[in-house]
Each structure stands twice: as C-alpha cells, then as structure tokens.
C-alpha cells in the first residue's frame, strides 16, 4: 500500500499540475472534446499508462466531456501514484 501524502505535499504537487484540482481526497481533471468520438479516443489513450502504472483512474464520460478522478483507494486518499499518473495524463 502506498503511503498517503501530507496536505503540504499534496498542495506542493498540485501547484505543479495544470488543469487538475484537489477535491477532498481526490485529484480531478475535466476535459472537453469536440464530440463523443474524440472523448472516447482520449479515454482509450489512458489505458496504456494506467496499466503500466498499475493504477487506474475513475472515469465519467458525458458525450464530449471526460472527468478523470485519481485517488489511491487502498490507501484511502492521495499518494505519489496519483500525481505521477496525473503528470502522464497531462501529456496526452
């Protein structure tokens, strides 16, 4: 189980991410696309980095909007795994 980050560590790392917000015990990003097909194409690009990291985001898809939520469920909050995956997703 990955260790939880302190509030200071969470805030420091959150400032390094663009397009992400800390929401309680999660890290969240909302992406909007031209249409449903582009939204699904983006979601498909998340499979490889998530599988490689062994860490999977919670996803909500509503037509052209994708909400990505990261948290380390077995640790009960935010860990380094969440911020590492967020960084990778930011480059997609």
Backbone torsions as a table, in degrees:
resi	resn	phi	psi	omega
1	UNK	NA	132.9	-179.7
2	UNK	-75.8	141.8	179.7
3	UNK	-72.7	142.1	176.2
4	UNK	-66.8	146.5	174.6
5	UNK	-85.2	150.0	175.1
6	UNK	-74.3	164.7	177.9
7	UNK	-59.0	-38.5	178.7
8	UNK	-64.5	-41.9	178.7
9	UNK	-66.4	-39.8	178.8
10	UNK	-62.5	-47.9	-179.1
11	UNK	-63.7	-41.3	179.8
12	UNK	-62.6	-43.3	-179.0
13	UNK	-74.0	-34.6	179.9
14	UNK	-62.7	-34.4	179.5
15	UNK	-67.4	-19.6	179.8
16	UNK	-85.0	-11.0	-177.9
17	UNK	-104.0	134.2	175.7
18	UNK	-101.0	134.5	177.0
19	UNK	84.8	11.0	178.9
20	UNK	-123.6	148.0	177.5
21	UNK	-135.0	143.8	174.2
22	UNK	-81.7	123.9	179.4
23	UNK	-124.0	94.2	-177.2
24	UNK	64.5	-118.6	179.9
25	UNK	-99.8	23.8	-179.1
26	UNK	-132.4	164.7	174.0
27	UNK	-117.5	129.4	-172.4
28	UNK	-134.1	143.8	175.9
29	UNK	-136.8	140.1	177.5
30	UNK	-114.6	125.8	178.4
31	UNK	-118.5	136.0	177.6
32	UNK	-117.0	141.4	-176.4
33	UNK	-127.3	172.4	-178.0
34	UNK	-63.9	-37.9	-176.3
35	UNK	-160.0	-178.5	-178.4
36	UNK	-61.6	-42.4	-177.9
37	UNK	-60.1	-43.5	178.8
38	UNK	-67.9	-36.2	178.3
39	UNK	-63.2	-44.6	-179.9
40	UNK	-68.4	-37.1	177.1
41	UNK	-61.0	-40.0	177.1
42	UNK	-63.7	-46.8	-179.8
43	UNK	-58.3	-41.4	179.3
44	UNK	-61.8	-30.6	178.1
45	UNK	-71.3	-14.7	179.6
46	UNK	-81.7	-16.5	-174.7
47	UNK	-61.5	-51.7	-175.2
48	UNK	-61.9	-50.8	179.9
49	UNK	-64.6	-34.2	179.3
50	UNK	-68.0	-44.0	179.0
51	UNK	-65.2	-42.2	179.1
52	UNK	-61.1	-41.0	-179.1
53	UNK	-79.0	-16.7	-173.9
54	UNK	64.2	32.3	-176.0
55	UNK	-142.2	122.9	-169.7
56	UNK	-119.3	131.4	179.4
57	UNK	-76.3	155.4	167.5
58	UNK	-86.1	133.7	-175.6
59	UNK	-124.5	138.3	171.6
60	UNK	-123.4	129.5	179.9
61	UNK	-120.8	126.5	176.7
62	UNK	-134.2	96.0	-176.1
63	UNK	52.2	-91.9	-176.8
64	UNK	-108.5	10.2	-177.2
65	UNK	-117.6	133.5	176.9
66	UNK	-122.0	124.6	175.1
67	UNK	-105.3	121.4	179.9
68	UNK	-105.8	124.1	178.8
69	UNK	-122.5	127.0	178.7
70	UNK	-115.6	136.3	171.5
71	UNK	-162.4	154.9	177.2
72	UNK	-98.5	96.5	-172.9
73	UNK	-56.0	-44.9	-176.1
74	UNK	-71.4	-16.2	175.9
75	UNK	-96.9	-16.6	178.2
76	UNK	82.3	26.8	179.0
77	UNK	166.0	-156.5	-175.4
78	UNK	-86.1	132.9	176.9
79	UNK	-129.0	177.6	178.6
80	UNK	-60.8	-30.3	179.2
81	UNK	-57.5	-38.2	-178.9
82	UNK	-66.6	-44.6	-178.9
83	UNK	-71.5	-34.3	176.4
84	UNK	-64.0	-45.3	179.6
85	UNK	-68.5	-37.6	177.0
86	UNK	-59.2	-41.8	177.6
87	UNK	-60.1	-44.9	179.6
88	UNK	-63.8	-44.0	-179.8
89	UNK	-63.9	-34.8	-179.9
90	UNK	-61.5	-24.2	-179.0
91	UNK	-91.2	1.9	179.5
92	UNK	-92.1	NA	NA
